[in-house]
Amino acid sequence: MAYREFDSPEFSRRSLLRGGAFLAAGAALSGLPMGRAALAQGMPGVGWTNVGAMVDEYVGERKVANMVAALGWGMNDPVYIARGNLSFAQGAPRADADSLYRIYSMTKPVTGMATMMLIDDGKLGLDQPLAEVLPAFSNMKVQKTYDGSVTDLVPAERPITIRHLLTHTAGFGYSIVQKGPIRDQYAKYGISPGQVSRMPLPGLGRDEAIRGLDKFANNLAQMPLVLQPGAKWSYSVSLDLLGRVIEVASGMPFDEFLRSAIFEPTGMNSTYFRLPSSEVDRFTTNYVISDGSFGIPAGTPFPIDPARSSVYLDDPAFPFGGAGLVSSAYDYDRFLRMLLGYGKIDGRRVMGELAVRVGTSNLLPETAVTKGTWVEGQGFGAGGRVTDGAYGWGGAAGTVGFVNYKAGLRGTLMTQYMPSEAYPIHSAFPDAVRADLASMAGA
C-alpha cells in the first residue's frame, strides 16, 4: 500500500553506549536576538571564543585526546575549531575536520531522515502500522510490569506505527536501558545493535548482535514489548528496526539506500558503517574515562578501541541504524547544512522540504507521556530531540549535532570518550555556543 502523508559501572554496556541523554545542543540557543547575532559573524573581534576556550580546556588538560567543533550560519561554510591529536600516542596525527569519529546515536537522525524521504515518496506512511511492512509484528504482547516478567503479558492495545518507531514510543526495549529479564532475552537473541571494542573488557558483556537485519527484526518481533505502543517515550532499538523497514520499503539494502539517497548527494564521502582500511590513518582512538576501577586512577583516559585494531574495521552484524556510523565533522556538518536548507545543499535537492519540516518537528503521539524521561517537557522528531526551533541528538562517545532554525545555525562537536556522562560536554558545548551568541548579539 502506498502512503503519502505527513558490574563495574565504568565498563557497563549501559553506561558506555548511553548517548543523547542530554540536551540537544541547539535547544539552548532559543530566546536570543538571533538576527543581530547572525550579523555579528562578520564583525571584527567577534567569534566563537567560548567554544574555543572549552575545546582548549578539554584538550589542554588531557581530558580528551582531541576535539573538533564545526559551527556554520545558514548555507555558509562552517568555522572549524580543532585541537589535539587522533590519540594520546606520541606522534599521532593532528585532528581536523576530516578526522573520523564513532558517532553512535548521532546515526539516529540520519536513519530518521531516510525514513522521512520514503514517507515523502509515498512508500511509507507516518501513521502506517508497522505490521503492514513487517507482518511479524502483527500480534505484539506487552509486559504487564515494566522490566518485569517476560511471560506475564497482555496484548498490545494498539498497533505499532512508523511514527512510534521514529519517536521511541513503540514500546521496544534497549539492552543499554533495561535491567530486568528482558535484557537477558535481548542478549540471548542477538538484539544488541551496537559495538564498542574487540577487547574482552570486564563487565562489558560483549553481547553479540545476530547477523542480518532481517533476522534482527524477526527476533525482535518475538520479544514482548516493555511498554504499550504510543504510551511513553522510552529509548529503544526502534531506529535500528527502521533500517529493516527502509530495506523493505525501498527495495534495497539499508546501507545502500543511505549511501545513494543521502551520503552521495549531500557530499558525505567519509561516512561508513565499516571503516575502510585505507582510511585508518585519520581514525581516532576511543577512550574510557576511568572511575578508579581495575587499578586505573580515576579520570585517566584508557584506550578501549585503538584505531588500528578497531572493531569498526570489521563488518558489523548488520548496519546499525541507531548507533553504527563513523563520520567526520565535515561530513556531519554537510548533513546538518542540508537539513538547515530544508533539504537542499549547494543548489541540489536531497530531501523534500516538507519531509524535513515534518521530520524536525514534534512527532510525539498525543498519547505518549514524557514525564521522568530524558525528553521531559520537550518534543521529539525523526530520531532527534525537538525544542523551540532546534533539532538534534548526541552520541555515546561525546559527540553532538544540532540545527537551530530560529538562529539559522548548525553545530557539530566531535570528540571520543566513554561514557558520555564522564564529562558534561553534551551541556558544555551548547552553553559555550550560547555564551558566544550572547557576545555577538551584544556587539
C-alpha positions as a Markdown table, in Angstrom:
| # | Residue | x | y | z |
|---|---|---|---|---|
| 1 | Met | 0.0 | 0.0 | 0.0 |
| 2 | Ala | 1.4 | 3.4 | -0.9 |
| 3 | Tyr | 1.2 | 6.3 | 1.5 |
| 4 | Arg | 1.8 | 10.0 | 1.1 |
| 5 | Glu | 1.4 | 11.8 | 4.4 |
| 6 | Phe | 2.9 | 13.6 | 6.9 |
| 7 | Asp | 29.2 | -4.8 | 37.0 |
| 8 | Ser | 31.7 | -2.2 | 37.3 |
| 9 | Pro | 29.9 | 1.0 | 36.4 |
| 10 | Glu | 32.9 | 2.1 | 34.4 |
| 11 | Phe | 32.7 | -0.7 | 31.9 |
| 12 | Ser | 29.0 | -1.5 | 31.9 |
| 13 | Arg | 27.4 | -1.6 | 28.5 |
| 14 | Arg | 24.6 | 0.6 | 29.6 |
| 15 | Ser | 26.9 | 3.3 | 30.8 |
| 16 | Leu | 29.2 | 3.1 | 27.7 |
| 17 | Leu | 26.6 | 3.1 | 25.0 |
| 18 | Arg | 24.1 | 5.5 | 26.5 |
| 19 | Gly | 24.2 | 8.7 | 24.4 |
| 20 | Gly | 21.9 | 11.5 | 23.6 |
| 21 | Ala | 20.5 | 11.6 | 27.2 |
| 22 | Phe | 21.4 | 15.2 | 27.4 |
| 23 | Leu | 20.3 | 18.4 | 25.8 |
| 24 | Ala | 20.3 | 18.6 | 22.1 |
| 25 | Ala | 22.7 | 21.4 | 21.8 |
| 26 | Gly | 20.6 | 23.7 | 19.6 |
| 27 | Ala | 17.8 | 23.8 | 22.2 |
| 28 | Ala | 19.8 | 26.0 | 24.4 |
| 29 | Leu | 20.0 | 28.7 | 21.8 |
| 30 | Ser | 16.4 | 29.9 | 21.7 |
| 31 | Gly | 15.4 | 33.3 | 23.1 |
| 32 | Leu | 18.5 | 35.2 | 21.9 |
| 33 | Pro | 18.3 | 38.1 | 19.4 |
| 34 | Met | 19.3 | 35.9 | 16.6 |
| 35 | Gly | 19.1 | 38.5 | 13.8 |
| 36 | Arg | 21.8 | 40.6 | 15.4 |
| 37 | Ala | 23.8 | 37.5 | 16.3 |
| 38 | Ala | 23.8 | 36.4 | 12.7 |
| 39 | Leu | 25.1 | 39.7 | 11.6 |
| 40 | Ala | 27.9 | 39.6 | 14.2 |
| 41 | Gln | 29.6 | 36.8 | 12.4 |
| 42 | Gly | 31.2 | 39.3 | 10.1 |
| 43 | Met | 32.3 | 41.7 | 12.8 |
| 44 | Pro | 36.0 | 42.1 | 13.7 |
| 45 | Gly | 36.8 | 40.5 | 17.0 |
| 46 | Val | 33.6 | 38.6 | 17.3 |
| 47 | Gly | 33.7 | 34.9 | 17.1 |
| 48 | Trp | 33.4 | 31.5 | 18.9 |
| 49 | Thr | 35.8 | 32.4 | 21.8 |
| 50 | Asn | 33.9 | 30.5 | 24.4 |
| 51 | Val | 33.7 | 27.4 | 22.2 |
| 52 | Gly | 37.4 | 27.7 | 21.5 |
| 53 | Ala | 38.2 | 28.1 | 25.3 |
| 54 | Met | 36.1 | 24.9 | 26.0 |
| 55 | Val | 38.0 | 23.0 | 23.4 |
| 56 | Asp | 41.4 | 24.3 | 24.6 |
| 57 | Glu | 40.5 | 23.3 | 28.2 |
| 58 | Tyr | 39.5 | 19.7 | 27.5 |
| 59 | Val | 42.4 | 19.0 | 25.2 |
| 60 | Gly | 44.9 | 21.1 | 27.1 |
| 61 | Glu | 44.1 | 19.3 | 30.4 |
| 62 | Arg | 44.3 | 15.9 | 28.5 |
| 63 | Lys | 40.7 | 15.0 | 29.4 |
| 64 | Val | 40.3 | 14.1 | 25.8 |
| 65 | Ala | 42.9 | 13.5 | 23.0 |
| 66 | Asn | 41.2 | 15.7 | 20.6 |
| 67 | Met | 38.1 | 17.8 | 19.9 |
| 68 | Val | 36.7 | 19.3 | 16.7 |
| 69 | Ala | 33.8 | 21.8 | 16.6 |
| 70 | Ala | 32.1 | 22.9 | 13.4 |
| 71 | Leu | 29.7 | 25.9 | 13.5 |
| 72 | Gly | 28.0 | 27.3 | 10.5 |
| 73 | Trp | 25.5 | 30.0 | 9.7 |
| 74 | Gly | 22.8 | 29.2 | 7.1 |
| 75 | Met | 24.4 | 27.7 | 4.0 |
| 76 | Asn | 27.8 | 29.3 | 4.6 |
| 77 | Asp | 30.9 | 27.1 | 5.2 |
| 78 | Pro | 31.5 | 26.4 | 8.8 |
| 79 | Val | 34.2 | 27.6 | 11.1 |
| 80 | Tyr | 36.2 | 24.7 | 12.4 |
| 81 | Ile | 37.9 | 24.7 | 15.8 |
| 82 | Ala | 40.2 | 21.7 | 16.0 |
| 83 | Arg | 42.7 | 20.8 | 18.8 |
| 84 | Gly | 44.7 | 17.7 | 19.7 |
| 85 | Asn | 45.8 | 14.5 | 18.1 |
| 86 | Leu | 43.9 | 11.4 | 16.9 |
| 87 | Ser | 45.2 | 9.6 | 20.1 |
| 88 | Phe | 47.4 | 10.3 | 23.1 |
| 89 | Ala | 50.2 | 8.2 | 21.5 |
| 90 | Gln | 53.3 | 10.1 | 20.7 |
| 91 | Gly | 53.5 | 11.3 | 17.1 |
| 92 | Ala | 49.8 | 10.7 | 16.4 |
| 93 | Pro | 48.4 | 12.9 | 13.6 |
| 94 | Arg | 46.6 | 16.1 | 14.3 |
| 95 | Ala | 42.8 | 16.1 | 14.4 |
| 96 | Asp | 41.0 | 18.2 | 11.9 |
| 97 | Ala | 37.6 | 18.5 | 10.0 |
| 98 | Asp | 38.3 | 15.2 | 8.1 |
| 99 | Ser | 39.2 | 13.1 | 11.2 |
| 100 | Leu | 36.9 | 10.2 | 11.7 |
| 101 | Tyr | 34.8 | 9.5 | 14.8 |
| 102 | Arg | 32.3 | 6.9 | 16.1 |
| 103 | Ile | 29.2 | 9.0 | 16.2 |
| 104 | Tyr | 27.0 | 6.3 | 17.8 |
| 105 | Ser | 23.4 | 7.7 | 18.4 |
| 106 | Met | 24.0 | 10.6 | 16.0 |
| 107 | Thr | 23.2 | 7.9 | 13.5 |
| 108 | Lys | 19.6 | 8.0 | 14.6 |
| 109 | Pro | 18.8 | 11.4 | 12.9 |
| 110 | Val | 20.2 | 10.1 | 9.6 |
| 111 | Thr | 18.0 | 7.0 | 9.8 |
| 112 | Gly | 15.1 | 9.2 | 10.8 |
| 113 | Met | 15.5 | 11.4 | 7.8 |
| 114 | Ala | 15.9 | 8.4 | 5.5 |
| 115 | Thr | 12.5 | 7.3 | 6.7 |
| 116 | Met | 11.0 | 10.7 | 6.1 |
| 117 | Met | 12.2 | 10.5 | 2.5 |
| 118 | Leu | 10.3 | 7.3 | 2.0 |
| 119 | Ile | 7.2 | 8.8 | 3.6 |
| 120 | Asp | 7.6 | 11.8 | 1.2 |
| 121 | Asp | 7.8 | 9.4 | -1.7 |
| 122 | Gly | 4.6 | 7.6 | -0.7 |
| 123 | Lys | 6.4 | 4.3 | 0.1 |
| 124 | Leu | 5.7 | 4.6 | 3.8 |
| 125 | Gly | 3.1 | 6.4 | 5.9 |
| 126 | Leu | 3.8 | 8.3 | 9.1 |
| 127 | Asp | 0.9 | 6.6 | 10.9 |
| 128 | Gln | 1.1 | 3.3 | 8.9 |
| 129 | Pro | 1.0 | 0.2 | 11.0 |
| 130 | Leu | 4.4 | -1.5 | 11.2 |
| 131 | Ala | 2.8 | -4.8 | 10.5 |
| 132 | Glu | 1.8 | -3.7 | 7.0 |
| 133 | Val | 5.6 | -3.6 | 6.2 |
| 134 | Leu | 6.8 | -6.4 | 8.6 |
| 135 | Pro | 3.9 | -8.8 | 9.3 |
| 136 | Ala | 5.8 | -10.5 | 12.1 |
| 137 | Phe | 4.8 | -7.5 | 14.3 |
| 138 | Ser | 1.1 | -8.1 | 13.9 |
| 139 | Asn | 0.2 | -9.5 | 17.3 |
| 140 | Met | 2.5 | -8.0 | 19.8 |
| 141 | Lys | 2.4 | -8.7 | 23.6 |
| 142 | Val | 3.4 | -6.3 | 26.3 |
| 143 | Gln | 5.0 | -6.9 | 29.7 |
| 144 | Lys | 2.3 | -6.5 | 32.4 |
| 145 | Thr | 5.0 | -5.0 | 34.6 |
| 146 | Tyr | 7.7 | -2.8 | 33.1 |
| 147 | Asp | 11.1 | -4.6 | 33.1 |
| 148 | Gly | 9.3 | -7.5 | 35.0 |
| 149 | Ser | 8.3 | -10.9 | 33.9 |
| 150 | Val | 8.7 | -11.9 | 30.2 |
| 151 | Thr | 5.9 | -14.4 | 30.5 |
| 152 | Asp | 3.2 | -12.4 | 32.4 |
| 153 | Leu | 2.0 | -10.5 | 29.3 |
| 154 | Val | -1.0 | -8.6 | 27.9 |
| 155 | Pro | -2.0 | -7.9 | 24.3 |
| 156 | Ala | -0.8 | -4.6 | 22.8 |
| 157 | Glu | -3.7 | -2.1 | 22.9 |
| 158 | Arg | -2.8 | -0.5 | 19.5 |
| 159 | Pro | -0.6 | -1.3 | 16.6 |
| 160 | Ile | 3.0 | -0.1 | 16.4 |
| 161 | Thr | 3.3 | 2.7 | 13.7 |
| 162 | Ile | 6.1 | 4.2 | 11.8 |
| 163 | Arg | 5.6 | 7.4 | 14.0 |
| 164 | His | 6.2 | 5.2 | 17.1 |
| 165 | Leu | 9.5 | 3.9 | 15.7 |
| 166 | Leu | 10.7 | 7.4 | 14.8 |
| 167 | Thr | 10.0 | 8.8 | 18.3 |
| 168 | His | 10.9 | 5.9 | 20.6 |
| 169 | Thr | 7.3 | 5.4 | 21.6 |
| 170 | Ala | 6.8 | 1.9 | 20.0 |
| 171 | Gly | 7.3 | 0.2 | 23.4 |
| 172 | Phe | 10.6 | -1.7 | 22.5 |
| 173 | Gly | 13.4 | -2.1 | 25.0 |
| 174 | Tyr | 17.1 | -1.4 | 24.7 |
| 175 | Ser | 19.9 | -3.6 | 26.2 |
| 176 | Ile | 21.6 | -0.4 | 27.4 |
| 177 | Val | 18.4 | 0.7 | 29.3 |
| 178 | Gln | 16.6 | -2.4 | 30.5 |
| 179 | Lys | 17.6 | -4.1 | 33.7 |
| 180 | Gly | 15.1 | -7.0 | 34.1 |
| 181 | Pro | 14.8 | -10.4 | 32.4 |
| 182 | Ile | 14.0 | -8.7 | 29.0 |
| 183 | Arg | 17.6 | -7.5 | 29.0 |
| 184 | Asp | 18.8 | -11.2 | 29.1 |
| 185 | Gln | 16.3 | -12.1 | 26.4 |
| 186 | Tyr | 17.6 | -9.4 | 24.1 |
| 187 | Ala | 21.2 | -10.6 | 24.7 |
| 188 | Lys | 20.2 | -14.3 | 24.1 |
| 189 | Tyr | 18.6 | -13.5 | 20.7 |
| 190 | Gly | 21.2 | -11.1 | 19.5 |
| 191 | Ile | 19.1 | -7.9 | 19.8 |
| 192 | Ser | 22.2 | -5.8 | 20.7 |
| 193 | Pro | 22.6 | -3.3 | 17.8 |
| 194 | Gly | 25.9 | -1.7 | 18.8 |
| 195 | Gln | 29.6 | -2.3 | 19.2 |
| 196 | Val | 32.4 | -0.9 | 21.3 |
| 197 | Ser | 35.6 | -2.9 | 21.1 |
| 198 | Arg | 37.2 | -6.1 | 20.2 |
| 199 | Met | 38.7 | -6.2 | 23.7 |
| 200 | Pro | 37.2 | -8.6 | 26.3 |
| 201 | Leu | 36.8 | -5.9 | 29.0 |
| 202 | Pro | 35.4 | -6.9 | 32.4 |
| 203 | Gly | 31.7 | -6.0 | 32.8 |
| 204 | Leu | 31.3 | -5.0 | 29.1 |
| 205 | Gly | 29.4 | -8.2 | 28.3 |
| 206 | Arg | 30.2 | -8.1 | 24.6 |
| 207 | Asp | 26.7 | -9.1 | 23.6 |
| 208 | Glu | 26.8 | -10.3 | 20.0 |
| 209 | Ala | 24.2 | -9.0 | 17.6 |
| 210 | Ile | 22.6 | -11.5 | 15.4 |
| 211 | Arg | 23.8 | -11.3 | 11.8 |
| 212 | Gly | 21.4 | -9.8 | 9.3 |
| 213 | Leu | 18.8 | -7.0 | 9.6 |
| 214 | Asp | 16.0 | -9.4 | 8.6 |
| 215 | Lys | 17.0 | -11.9 | 11.4 |
| 216 | Phe | 17.3 | -9.0 | 13.9 |
| 217 | Ala | 13.8 | -7.8 | 13.0 |
| 218 | Asn | 12.3 | -11.3 | 13.2 |
| 219 | Asn | 13.9 | -12.0 | 16.6 |
| 220 | Leu | 12.7 | -8.6 | 17.9 |
| 221 | Ala | 9.1 | -9.5 | 16.8 |
| 222 | Gln | 9.2 | -12.5 | 19.2 |
| 223 | Met | 10.1 | -10.4 | 22.2 |
| 224 | Pro | 7.5 | -8.8 | 24.4 |
| 225 | Leu | 7.3 | -5.0 | 24.4 |
| 226 | Val | 8.2 | -3.3 | 27.6 |
| 227 | Leu | 5.5 | -0.6 | 27.2 |
| 228 | Gln | 2.3 | -0.2 | 25.3 |
| 229 | Pro | 2.8 | 1.3 | 21.9 |
| 230 | Gly | 2.3 | 5.1 | 22.0 |
| 231 | Ala | 2.2 | 5.2 | 25.8 |
| 232 | Lys | 5.6 | 6.7 | 26.8 |
| 233 | Trp | 8.9 | 7.9 | 25.3 |
| 234 | Ser | 11.4 | 5.2 | 26.1 |
| 235 | Tyr | 14.9 | 5.0 | 24.4 |
| 236 | Ser | 14.9 | 1.8 | 22.3 |
| 237 | Val | 16.1 | -0.2 | 19.3 |
| 238 | Ser | 13.3 | 1.3 | 17.1 |
| 239 | Leu | 15.7 | 3.2 | 14.9 |
| 240 | Asp | 17.6 | 0.0 | 14.2 |
| 241 | Leu | 14.4 | -1.7 | 13.3 |
| 242 | Leu | 13.7 | 1.2 | 10.9 |
| 243 | Gly | 16.7 | 0.0 | 9.0 |
| 244 | Arg | 14.8 | -3.1 | 8.1 |
| 245 | Val | 11.7 | -1.1 | 7.3 |
| 246 | Ile | 13.7 | 1.1 | 4.9 |
| 247 | Glu | 15.1 | -2.1 | 3.2 |
| 248 | Val | 11.6 | -3.5 | 2.6 |
| 249 | Ala | 10.0 | -0.1 | 1.6 |
| 250 | Ser | 12.9 | 0.9 | -0.7 |
| 251 | Gly | 13.7 | -2.5 | -2.2 |
| 252 | Met | 17.5 | -2.1 | -1.5 |
| 253 | Pro | 19.8 | -2.8 | 1.4 |
| 254 | Phe | 19.6 | -0.2 | 4.2 |
| 255 | Asp | 23.3 | 0.9 | 3.9 |
| 256 | Glu | 23.0 | 1.2 | 0.2 |
| 257 | Phe | 19.9 | 3.3 | 0.5 |
| 258 | Leu | 21.7 | 5.7 | 2.9 |
| 259 | Arg | 24.7 | 5.9 | 0.5 |
| 260 | Ser | 22.7 | 6.6 | -2.6 |
| 261 | Ala | 19.9 | 8.7 | -1.2 |
| 262 | Ile | 21.7 | 10.8 | 1.4 |
| 263 | Phe | 25.5 | 10.4 | 1.6 |
| 264 | Glu | 26.4 | 10.8 | -2.1 |
| 265 | Pro | 24.0 | 13.7 | -3.0 |
| 266 | Thr | 24.9 | 15.5 | 0.3 |
| 267 | Gly | 28.6 | 15.2 | -0.3 |
| 268 | Met | 29.2 | 12.9 | 2.8 |
| 269 | Asn | 32.1 | 11.0 | 1.3 |
| 270 | Ser | 33.6 | 9.8 | 4.7 |
| 271 | Thr | 30.6 | 8.3 | 6.5 |
| 272 | Tyr | 30.7 | 4.5 | 6.9 |
| 273 | Phe | 29.3 | 1.5 | 8.8 |
| 274 | Arg | 32.5 | -0.3 | 8.2 |
| 275 | Leu | 35.7 | 1.7 | 8.2 |
| 276 | Pro | 37.8 | 1.0 | 5.0 |
| 277 | Ser | 41.4 | 0.1 | 6.0 |
| 278 | Ser | 42.6 | 2.8 | 3.6 |
| 279 | Glu | 41.1 | 5.5 | 6.0 |
| 280 | Val | 42.5 | 4.3 | 9.3 |
| 281 | Asp | 45.2 | 7.0 | 9.3 |
| 282 | Arg | 42.5 | 9.6 | 10.0 |
| 283 | Phe | 40.5 | 7.5 | 12.5 |
| 284 | Thr | 40.5 | 8.5 | 16.2 |
| 285 | Thr | 41.1 | 6.2 | 19.2 |
| 286 | Asn | 38.2 | 5.8 | 21.6 |
| 287 | Tyr | 38.8 | 6.0 | 25.3 |
| 288 | Val | 37.1 | 5.1 | 28.5 |
| 289 | Ile | 37.5 | 7.6 | 31.3 |
| 290 | Ser | 38.4 | 5.5 | 34.4 |
| 291 | Asp | 36.3 | 5.7 | 37.5 |
| 292 | Gly | 39.1 | 4.3 | 39.6 |
| 293 | Ser | 38.3 | 0.6 | 38.9 |
| 294 | Phe | 40.9 | -2.1 | 38.0 |
| 295 | Gly | 43.8 | -0.1 | 39.4 |
| 296 | Ile | 43.5 | 2.7 | 36.8 |
| 297 | Pro | 43.5 | 6.1 | 38.5 |
| 298 | Ala | 40.1 | 7.9 | 38.3 |
| 299 | Gly | 39.9 | 10.4 | 35.5 |
| 300 | Thr | 42.5 | 8.6 | 33.4 |
| 301 | Pro | 41.6 | 8.0 | 29.7 |
| 302 | Phe | 42.1 | 4.4 | 28.9 |
| 303 | Pro | 42.1 | 3.2 | 25.2 |
| 304 | Ile | 39.2 | 1.0 | 24.6 |
| 305 | Asp | 39.2 | 0.9 | 20.8 |
| 306 | Pro | 42.5 | 1.8 | 19.2 |
| 307 | Ala | 42.2 | 3.0 | 15.7 |
| 308 | Arg | 44.4 | 0.3 | 14.1 |
| 309 | Ser | 42.7 | -2.6 | 15.9 |
| 310 | Ser | 39.2 | -1.1 | 15.9 |
| 311 | Val | 36.1 | -3.2 | 15.8 |
| 312 | Tyr | 34.9 | -0.7 | 13.2 |
| 313 | Leu | 37.4 | -2.3 | 10.7 |
| 314 | Asp | 35.2 | -5.5 | 10.9 |
| 315 | Asp | 31.9 | -6.0 | 9.0 |
| 316 | Pro | 29.2 | -5.3 | 11.5 |
| 317 | Ala | 26.5 | -7.9 | 12.1 |
| 318 | Phe | 24.3 | -5.5 | 10.1 |
| 319 | Pro | 24.2 | -1.8 | 9.6 |
| 320 | Phe | 23.1 | -0.4 | 12.9 |
| 321 | Gly | 20.6 | 2.4 | 12.1 |
| 322 | Gly | 20.6 | 3.5 | 15.8 |
| 323 | Ala | 24.3 | 3.6 | 16.6 |
| 324 | Gly | 26.5 | 2.3 | 13.8 |
| 325 | Leu | 28.1 | 5.2 | 11.8 |
| 326 | Val | 31.6 | 6.5 | 11.7 |
| 327 | Ser | 31.8 | 10.1 | 10.3 |
| 328 | Ser | 33.7 | 13.3 | 10.3 |
| 329 | Ala | 32.9 | 16.9 | 11.4 |
| 330 | Tyr | 33.0 | 17.9 | 7.8 |
| 331 | Asp | 30.5 | 15.2 | 6.7 |
| 332 | Tyr | 28.1 | 15.6 | 9.6 |
| 333 | Asp | 28.1 | 19.4 | 9.0 |
| 334 | Arg | 27.1 | 18.6 | 5.4 |
| 335 | Phe | 24.1 | 16.6 | 6.7 |
| 336 | Leu | 23.1 | 19.4 | 9.1 |
| 337 | Arg | 23.6 | 22.0 | 6.3 |
| 338 | Met | 21.2 | 20.0 | 4.1 |
| 339 | Leu | 18.6 | 20.0 | 6.9 |
| 340 | Leu | 19.0 | 23.7 | 7.6 |
| 341 | Gly | 18.5 | 24.2 | 3.8 |
| 342 | Tyr | 15.2 | 22.3 | 4.2 |
| 343 | Gly | 16.5 | 19.5 | 2.0 |
| 344 | Lys | 18.8 | 21.5 | -0.3 |
| 345 | Ile | 22.6 | 21.9 | -0.3 |
| 346 | Asp | 24.8 | 23.6 | -2.9 |
| 347 | Gly | 21.7 | 24.1 | -5.0 |
| 348 | Arg | 20.9 | 20.4 | -5.1 |
| 349 | Arg | 17.7 | 19.0 | -3.6 |
| 350 | Val | 18.4 | 15.9 | -1.5 |
| 351 | Met | 15.1 | 15.8 | 0.5 |
| 352 | Gly | 11.7 | 17.3 | 0.0 |
| 353 | Glu | 11.1 | 20.5 | 2.1 |
| 354 | Leu | 8.0 | 19.1 | 3.7 |
| 355 | Ala | 9.9 | 15.9 | 4.7 |
| 356 | Val | 12.5 | 18.0 | 6.5 |
| 357 | Arg | 10.0 | 20.3 | 8.1 |
| 358 | Val | 7.9 | 17.4 | 9.4 |
| 359 | Gly | 10.9 | 15.3 | 10.4 |
| 360 | Thr | 12.4 | 18.1 | 12.5 |
| 361 | Ser | 9.0 | 18.9 | 14.2 |
| 362 | Asn | 7.5 | 17.3 | 17.3 |
| 363 | Leu | 6.1 | 14.0 | 16.1 |
| 364 | Leu | 5.3 | 12.5 | 19.5 |
| 365 | Pro | 1.9 | 10.9 | 19.6 |
| 366 | Glu | -0.7 | 12.6 | 21.8 |
| 367 | Thr | -0.9 | 9.5 | 23.9 |
| 368 | Ala | 2.8 | 9.5 | 24.8 |
| 369 | Val | 4.0 | 10.6 | 28.2 |
| 370 | Thr | 7.5 | 12.1 | 28.6 |
| 371 | Lys | 7.4 | 12.9 | 32.4 |
| 372 | Gly | 10.5 | 11.4 | 34.0 |
| 373 | Thr | 12.3 | 10.7 | 30.7 |
| 374 | Trp | 15.3 | 12.4 | 29.0 |
| 375 | Val | 12.9 | 14.5 | 26.9 |
| 376 | Glu | 10.5 | 15.6 | 29.6 |
| 377 | Gly | 8.9 | 18.9 | 28.6 |
| 378 | Gln | 10.3 | 18.7 | 25.1 |
| 379 | Gly | 9.4 | 17.2 | 21.7 |
| 380 | Phe | 10.9 | 14.5 | 19.6 |
| 381 | Gly | 11.0 | 14.3 | 15.8 |
| 382 | Ala | 12.5 | 11.8 | 13.4 |
| 383 | Gly | 15.3 | 10.3 | 15.6 |
| 384 | Gly | 16.2 | 13.6 | 17.4 |
| 385 | Arg | 15.0 | 15.9 | 20.1 |
| 386 | Val | 13.0 | 18.9 | 19.1 |
| 387 | Thr | 12.9 | 22.1 | 21.3 |
| 388 | Asp | 11.8 | 25.6 | 20.2 |
| 389 | Gly | 13.2 | 25.6 | 16.7 |
| 390 | Ala | 16.1 | 23.2 | 17.3 |
| 391 | Tyr | 16.6 | 19.6 | 16.3 |
| 392 | Gly | 19.5 | 17.3 | 17.2 |
| 393 | Trp | 20.9 | 14.5 | 19.2 |
| 394 | Gly | 24.2 | 13.3 | 20.8 |
| 395 | Gly | 26.3 | 10.2 | 20.7 |
| 396 | Ala | 27.6 | 7.8 | 23.4 |
| 397 | Ala | 31.3 | 8.8 | 22.8 |
| 398 | Gly | 30.9 | 12.5 | 23.4 |
| 399 | Thr | 29.6 | 13.8 | 20.0 |
| 400 | Val | 26.8 | 16.4 | 19.5 |
| 401 | Gly | 25.0 | 17.6 | 16.4 |
| 402 | Phe | 22.2 | 20.1 | 16.0 |
| 403 | Val | 20.4 | 22.6 | 13.7 |
| 404 | Asn | 18.6 | 25.6 | 15.1 |
| 405 | Tyr | 16.2 | 27.0 | 12.6 |
| 406 | Lys | 15.4 | 30.2 | 14.7 |
| 407 | Ala | 19.1 | 31.0 | 14.7 |
| 408 | Gly | 19.9 | 29.8 | 11.2 |
| 409 | Leu | 22.8 | 27.9 | 12.9 |
| 410 | Arg | 24.2 | 24.4 | 12.8 |
| 411 | Gly | 26.7 | 22.9 | 15.1 |
| 412 | Thr | 28.7 | 19.7 | 15.4 |
| 413 | Leu | 31.1 | 18.6 | 18.2 |
| 414 | Met | 33.4 | 15.6 | 17.7 |
| 415 | Thr | 35.5 | 14.0 | 20.4 |
| 416 | Gln | 35.9 | 10.4 | 21.6 |
| 417 | Tyr | 35.5 | 9.2 | 25.1 |
| 418 | Met | 33.1 | 7.0 | 27.1 |
| 419 | Pro | 30.8 | 7.0 | 29.0 |
| 420 | Ser | 29.4 | 10.3 | 27.7 |
| 421 | Glu | 28.4 | 11.4 | 31.2 |
| 422 | Ala | 32.1 | 11.2 | 32.4 |
| 423 | Tyr | 32.3 | 14.9 | 31.3 |
| 424 | Pro | 29.5 | 17.4 | 30.8 |
| 425 | Ile | 30.3 | 18.1 | 27.2 |
| 426 | His | 26.7 | 17.5 | 26.0 |
| 427 | Ser | 25.7 | 20.5 | 28.0 |
| 428 | Ala | 29.0 | 22.4 | 28.0 |
| 429 | Phe | 29.1 | 22.7 | 24.2 |
| 430 | Pro | 25.6 | 24.4 | 23.9 |
| 431 | Asp | 26.4 | 26.6 | 26.9 |
| 432 | Ala | 29.6 | 27.8 | 25.2 |
| 433 | Val | 27.7 | 28.4 | 21.9 |
| 434 | Arg | 25.0 | 30.3 | 23.8 |
| 435 | Ala | 27.6 | 32.5 | 25.5 |
| 436 | Asp | 29.2 | 33.3 | 22.2 |
| 437 | Leu | 25.9 | 34.2 | 20.7 |
| 438 | Ala | 25.2 | 36.5 | 23.6 |
| 439 | Ser | 28.5 | 38.2 | 23.0 |
| 440 | Met | 27.7 | 38.5 | 19.3 |
| 441 | Ala | 24.3 | 40.0 | 20.0 |
| 442 | Gly | 25.8 | 42.5 | 22.5 |
| 443 | Ala | 28.5 | 43.5 | 19.9 |
